[in-house]
Amino acid sequence: MDSRERVIRAIEYECPDRIPITNSAVPAGLIKYGEKLERIFREYPSDFGPRYAPSTYPQQAFFLHRKKRYLDEWGCEWLMLKHGILGQVKGHPLADLKALETYQFPEPSKPEKGYIIGNGGNLFERMQWLRGFEDLMVDLITKRKEAYTIRDKILEYNLEMIKVSLESDVDGISFADDLGTQNKLMINPSLWMGFFKPAYKQMFDEVHRAGKHVLFHSDGYIIDIIPDLIEIGVNVLWEAEIQNNNIDALGENFGGKLCFAGNMDTQRILPFGNAEDIKKHVIHAIQALGSYDGGFIGVGEIHTDVPLRNVKAMYKAFTKYGKYPLTRI
């Protein structure tokens, strides 16, 4: 079974030979560990091909120029205090809403051929970066008409980016919006459902019309809106911290309804645990989320505080305990 078939079978609950895995590291982790980490990635190769990812984030600032300040194509100014760590947007081109009258949205860039995952962009995050977090929260609560204008303009941009992505040989389109804090959503679920859900549905419908999968990434606690994400067509939830959303609750409520690309615990177990802790954590996640002839993709984002011995222990556990049909350990 090749990697592409393995991933599709996991998403569609058609019993792959084993759980798919992907290689993931923050830029700072790659910078710190270099060839040693790359060697582990070669030993446990990803089942995903290279992604088409236009400049949603200022990647070139990490690797090429070591800039502390960077202006992205949207006119958002990023401040990065440490090379390889994303940083924050400190300059917002729509901080003054009068600028909306003359602001020029960028043109979507076109993907290269042969990529597996196309990019659908982000919405909530881009609104924050353009407007500023506090001002956006006020706009949403007070239902300012400009908030709807900004949302709809970004939606228009994303739909065009989805269109050009679908023209290449992709199997799915990924979307990214960090919606959660450590223990709750950033905004009231009803506000998310009324303001953001219809826009996401438009984007996801476009992907499904082309017969492709929708992959959606979010950090933080988002369990309150997972039923809505399923309803509007998310096939893979690229959950940055399955631990934050209670692995057992995710399995009990959504197992077999959604494929989880479940990031292992990067706050405690990966950086501070031992090989036995990691083995138990991987088994727990696979049994809870992947016991449906699929439904689980192994992910472990490598940060600078994750020892390489733990990286290898994680991949070893994915490989050893992720074979189908699953058996109780």
KAKAVEN-V878518 format. One record per backbone hydrogen bond with DSSP energy under -1.0 kcal/mol. NH is the residue of the N-H (numbers start at 1). CO is the residue of the C=O. E is the energy in kcal/mol with one decimal. If there is no record, write none. Layout:
nh=NH co=CO e=E
nh=NH co=CO e=E
This chain:
nh=6 co=2 e=-2.2
nh=7 co=3 e=-2.4
nh=8 co=4 e=-2.3
nh=9 co=5 e=-2.7
nh=10 co=6 e=-1.9
nh=11 co=7 e=-2.3
nh=12 co=8 e=-2.2
nh=14 co=9 e=-2.8
nh=15 co=293 e=-2.9
nh=19 co=322 e=-1.9
nh=22 co=298 e=-1.7
nh=26 co=302 e=-2.0
nh=28 co=84 e=-1.7
nh=29 co=26 e=-1.0
nh=30 co=26 e=-1.8
nh=31 co=27 e=-2.4
nh=32 co=28 e=-2.3
nh=33 co=29 e=-2.4
nh=34 co=30 e=-2.2
nh=36 co=33 e=-1.6
nh=38 co=34 e=-2.1
nh=39 co=35 e=-2.3
nh=40 co=36 e=-1.2
nh=41 co=37 e=-2.3
nh=42 co=38 e=-2.1
nh=43 co=39 e=-1.7
nh=44 co=40 e=-2.1
nh=47 co=21 e=-3.1
nh=52 co=117 e=-2.2
nh=56 co=54 e=-3.5
nh=59 co=57 e=-2.4
nh=61 co=58 e=-1.1
nh=62 co=59 e=-1.2
nh=63 co=59 e=-1.4
nh=64 co=60 e=-2.5
nh=65 co=60 e=-1.1
nh=70 co=78 e=-1.9
nh=72 co=76 e=-2.5
nh=75 co=72 e=-2.1
nh=77 co=91 e=-2.1
nh=78 co=70 e=-3.4
nh=79 co=88 e=-3.1
nh=80 co=68 e=-3.5
nh=85 co=82 e=-2.3
nh=88 co=79 e=-1.9
nh=90 co=77 e=-2.9
nh=91 co=77 e=-1.7
nh=94 co=130 e=-3.1
nh=95 co=92 e=-1.9
nh=99 co=96 e=-2.2
nh=100 co=97 e=-1.4
nh=101 co=98 e=-1.4
nh=102 co=99 e=-1.1
nh=103 co=99 e=-1.4
nh=116 co=50 e=-1.1
nh=118 co=172 e=-2.8
nh=120 co=174 e=-3.5
nh=127 co=123 e=-2.3
nh=128 co=124 e=-1.8
nh=129 co=125 e=-2.5
nh=130 co=126 e=-2.2
nh=131 co=127 e=-2.3
nh=132 co=128 e=-3.3
nh=136 co=132 e=-2.5
nh=137 co=133 e=-2.4
nh=138 co=134 e=-2.0
nh=139 co=135 e=-2.5
nh=140 co=136 e=-2.6
nh=141 co=137 e=-2.3
nh=142 co=138 e=-2.6
nh=144 co=139 e=-2.1
nh=147 co=144 e=-1.1
nh=149 co=145 e=-1.8
nh=150 co=146 e=-2.7
nh=151 co=147 e=-2.4
nh=152 co=148 e=-2.6
nh=153 co=149 e=-2.1
nh=154 co=150 e=-2.4
nh=155 co=151 e=-2.6
nh=156 co=152 e=-2.2
nh=157 co=153 e=-2.1
nh=158 co=154 e=-3.1
nh=159 co=155 e=-2.7
nh=160 co=156 e=-1.6
nh=161 co=157 e=-2.2
nh=162 co=158 e=-2.9
nh=163 co=159 e=-2.0
nh=164 co=160 e=-2.3
nh=165 co=161 e=-2.1
nh=166 co=162 e=-2.5
nh=168 co=165 e=-1.7
nh=170 co=168 e=-1.9
nh=171 co=116 e=-3.3
nh=172 co=116 e=-1.5
nh=173 co=213 e=-2.5
nh=174 co=118 e=-3.0
nh=175 co=215 e=-2.6
nh=176 co=121 e=-1.6
nh=177 co=217 e=-2.4
nh=180 co=219 e=-1.6
nh=181 co=184 e=-3.6
nh=186 co=179 e=-2.8
nh=192 co=188 e=-2.3
nh=193 co=189 e=-2.7
nh=194 co=190 e=-2.1
nh=195 co=191 e=-2.6
nh=196 co=192 e=-1.6
nh=197 co=192 e=-2.3
nh=200 co=196 e=-2.4
nh=201 co=197 e=-2.5
nh=202 co=198 e=-1.7
nh=203 co=199 e=-1.8
nh=204 co=200 e=-3.0
nh=205 co=201 e=-2.8
nh=206 co=202 e=-1.5
nh=207 co=203 e=-1.4
nh=208 co=204 e=-2.4
nh=209 co=205 e=-2.2
nh=211 co=208 e=-1.7
nh=212 co=207 e=-1.9
nh=213 co=171 e=-1.9
nh=215 co=173 e=-2.7
nh=216 co=236 e=-3.0
nh=217 co=175 e=-2.9
nh=218 co=238 e=-1.3
nh=221 co=181 e=-2.7
nh=225 co=222 e=-1.9
nh=229 co=225 e=-2.2
nh=230 co=226 e=-2.5
nh=231 co=227 e=-2.2
nh=232 co=228 e=-2.1
nh=233 co=230 e=-1.3
nh=234 co=229 e=-2.7
nh=235 co=214 e=-2.0
nh=236 co=214 e=-2.2
nh=237 co=259 e=-2.7
nh=238 co=216 e=-3.3
nh=239 co=237 e=-1.8
nh=240 co=218 e=-2.0
nh=242 co=263 e=-1.1
nh=246 co=243 e=-1.3
nh=250 co=246 e=-2.5
nh=251 co=247 e=-2.3
nh=252 co=248 e=-2.8
nh=253 co=249 e=-2.3
nh=254 co=250 e=-2.4
nh=255 co=251 e=-1.5
nh=257 co=254 e=-2.2
nh=259 co=235 e=-2.4
nh=260 co=295 e=-2.6
nh=261 co=237 e=-2.2
nh=262 co=260 e=-1.2
nh=262 co=297 e=-1.1
nh=263 co=239 e=-2.2
nh=264 co=299 e=-2.1
nh=270 co=265 e=-2.8
nh=272 co=268 e=-2.4
nh=273 co=269 e=-2.3
nh=278 co=274 e=-2.3
nh=279 co=275 e=-2.4
nh=280 co=276 e=-2.4
nh=281 co=277 e=-2.2
nh=282 co=278 e=-2.6
nh=283 co=279 e=-2.4
nh=284 co=280 e=-2.5
nh=285 co=281 e=-2.2
nh=286 co=282 e=-2.6
nh=287 co=283 e=-2.8
nh=288 co=284 e=-2.2
nh=289 co=285 e=-2.5
nh=290 co=286 e=-2.4
nh=292 co=294 e=-1.3
nh=295 co=10 e=-2.3
nh=297 co=260 e=-2.8
nh=298 co=20 e=-3.0
nh=299 co=262 e=-1.2
nh=302 co=24 e=-1.8
nh=306 co=303 e=-1.7
nh=311 co=307 e=-1.5
nh=312 co=308 e=-2.4
nh=313 co=309 e=-1.8
nh=314 co=310 e=-2.1
nh=315 co=311 e=-2.1
nh=316 co=312 e=-2.5
nh=317 co=313 e=-2.0
nh=318 co=314 e=-2.5
nh=319 co=315 e=-2.3
nh=320 co=316 e=-2.5
nh=321 co=317 e=-2.7
nh=322 co=318 e=-1.0
nh=324 co=17 e=-2.3
